[in-house]
Amino acid sequence: MRREDFCELLGEIDAGYVEEARALRRGKRPVWVRWAAMAACFCLLVAGGAAITWDGGRTAPDPGLVQVPNPILEVATEEEMKEYLDFDVPVLDKEVESYLVLVEDGYPRMAQVLYADGSEFRMRYGSGDISGIYGGALEKSEETGGVAVHYYRYGDIRYALWEQEGFAFSYVYTGDGSAEVQELIRRMG
């Protein structure tokens, strides 16, 4: 195309088209484009909300999907507790309120004996603090029957921690619990 022909055609362009092109170039879009974009966003929000709240025709949740198995088994006797665990649990000669077996990952792992006087004994394989009481202050440490026992206090709660024969132990006691701790250690040995 020759230069003269191009200039002639350029002169025949409608001025409205030129103004519209300038408006687009400056970042201004026609009003209908903005309204169309807002309408599309609104439709997406409504469709997303409907998809989230749609329950597939059910009116109540399926209890099979929301139930969590209880990780604590309460048993009636010391013998029944030993049937669940693969170790013997020493029990003091005083009134027992309940025997508990704590289950982790589907396997019975820890024994807990709650006594009527408020004391509590725990035993499990491993090491470390299994008392469930964190932040206690160490009152004293002593050796009993070749086992290092650490006595702690957290407010009014007094408890002892020790490890023996591959097990971790915790005993929350009332009064002076050292004699009861000695008896538990003796029964393990």
C-alpha positions in Angstrom: 0.0 0.0 0.0 1.3 3.4 -0.9 1.7 6.2 1.6 -0.9 8.4 -0.1 -3.5 5.6 0.0 -2.8 5.0 3.7 -3.2 8.6 4.6 -6.4 8.8 2.7 -7.9 5.8 4.5 -6.7 7.2 7.8 -8.6 10.4 7.2 -11.9 8.4 6.7 -11.8 6.8 10.3 -14.7 7.7 12.5 -13.6 10.0 15.4 -15.7 8.0 17.9 -13.5 5.0 17.3 -10.4 7.1 17.9 -11.8 8.4 21.2 -12.8 4.9 22.4 -9.3 3.6 21.6 -7.7 6.5 23.6 -10.0 5.8 26.6 -8.9 2.1 26.6 -5.3 3.1 26.3 -5.5 5.4 29.4 -6.9 2.4 31.4 -10.5 3.5 31.3 -12.8 0.7 30.4 -16.4 1.2 29.3 -18.9 1.0 32.2 -20.5 -2.2 30.9 -17.1 -4.1 31.2 -17.0 -3.2 34.9 -20.6 -4.3 35.5 -20.0 -7.5 33.7 -16.9 -8.4 35.8 -18.8 -7.7 39.0 -21.8 -9.8 37.9 -19.4 -12.7 37.1 -17.8 -12.5 40.5 -21.2 -12.4 42.2 -22.2 -15.5 40.3 -19.0 -17.3 41.3 -19.6 -16.5 45.0 -23.2 -17.7 44.9 -22.3 -20.9 43.1 -19.4 -21.5 45.6 -21.6 -20.9 48.6 -24.2 -23.3 47.2 -21.6 -26.0 46.6 -20.2 -25.6 50.2 -23.6 -25.8 51.9 -25.0 -28.6 49.8 -25.1 -31.7 52.0 -26.2 -34.2 49.3 -29.7 -34.6 50.7 -28.7 -35.5 54.2 -30.3 -33.6 57.1 -28.1 -34.9 59.9 -24.4 -35.8 60.0 -23.4 -39.4 59.5 -22.4 -40.5 63.1 -20.0 -43.1 61.5 -17.9 -40.3 60.2 -17.7 -38.2 63.4 -17.2 -40.7 66.2 -13.8 -41.0 67.8 -13.0 -44.1 69.7 -12.5 -43.6 73.5 -8.8 -44.0 74.2 -9.5 -45.1 77.8 -10.8 -48.5 78.8 -12.2 -48.8 82.3 -11.9 -52.4 83.6 -13.3 -54.0 86.7 -10.3 -55.7 88.2 -6.5 -55.8 88.3 -6.6 -59.2 86.5 -8.8 -57.8 83.7 -6.4 -54.8 83.3 -3.4 -57.3 83.0 -5.3 -59.1 80.2 -5.2 -56.0 78.1 -1.6 -55.2 78.8 1.5 -57.3 78.2 3.0 -56.5 81.6 2.0 -56.9 85.2 1.0 -53.8 87.1 1.8 -53.5 90.8 -1.1 -52.4 92.9 -1.0 -51.1 96.5 -3.0 -52.7 99.3 -5.6 -50.0 99.6 -9.1 -49.3 98.2 -9.1 -48.8 94.4 -11.6 -46.5 92.7 -10.9 -47.6 89.2 -8.5 -49.5 86.9 -7.9 -47.8 83.5 -6.0 -48.9 80.4 -5.0 -46.1 78.0 -5.0 -47.0 74.3 -2.7 -45.3 71.8 -2.7 -46.1 68.1 -5.2 -48.9 68.7 -2.9 -50.7 71.2 -3.1 -50.7 75.0 0.0 -48.9 76.2 -0.4 -47.5 79.7 -2.0 -48.6 83.0 -3.5 -46.2 85.4 -4.9 -47.0 88.9 -7.0 -44.5 90.7 -7.3 -45.0 94.5 -10.1 -43.9 96.7 -7.9 -41.6 98.7 -7.1 -39.5 95.6 -3.8 -41.0 94.8 -3.0 -42.1 91.2 -0.5 -44.5 89.8 0.6 -44.7 86.1 2.9 -47.2 84.4 4.0 -47.6 80.7 6.9 -48.8 78.6 9.6 -46.2 78.0 11.0 -43.2 79.9 10.1 -39.7 80.8 7.4 -37.9 82.7 4.0 -39.7 82.3 2.3 -37.9 85.2 0.4 -35.5 82.9 1.4 -32.7 85.4 3.9 -30.3 83.8 5.6 -27.4 85.4 6.1 -29.0 88.9 9.1 -28.0 91.0 11.6 -30.7 92.1 11.5 -31.1 95.8 14.0 -33.9 96.3 15.7 -36.9 94.6 16.6 -40.1 96.4 17.5 -43.7 95.7 15.2 -46.4 96.7 16.1 -50.0 96.1 18.7 -49.0 93.5 16.1 -46.8 91.6 16.4 -43.0 91.4 13.1 -41.4 92.5 12.3 -37.7 91.9 9.7 -36.0 94.0 7.9 -33.0 92.6 5.3 -30.4 93.8 2.9 -28.5 91.6 0.7 -26.3 93.9 -1.0 -28.7 96.3 -0.3 -31.7 94.1 2.7 -33.9 95.0 4.0 -36.6 92.8 7.0 -38.9 92.2 8.6 -40.0 88.9 11.0 -42.9 88.4 12.1 -45.4 85.8 12.7 -49.1 86.4 13.2 -52.2 84.2 12.3 -50.4 80.9 9.2 -48.7 82.3 8.3 -45.1 83.3 6.3 -44.6 86.5 4.3 -41.8 88.0 2.6 -41.7 91.4 0.5 -38.8 92.6 0.1 -39.1 96.3 -1.5 -37.5 99.4 0.4 -37.1 102.6 3.9 -38.6 102.6 4.1 -40.9 99.5 7.6 -42.1 99.9 6.6 -45.3 101.7 4.0 -46.1 98.9 6.6 -45.4 96.2 9.0 -47.8 98.0 6.3 -50.4 98.0 5.6 -50.0 94.3 9.3 -50.3 93.5 9.6 -53.4 95.7 6.6 -55.0 93.9 8.3 -54.4 90.5 11.6 -56.0 91.6 
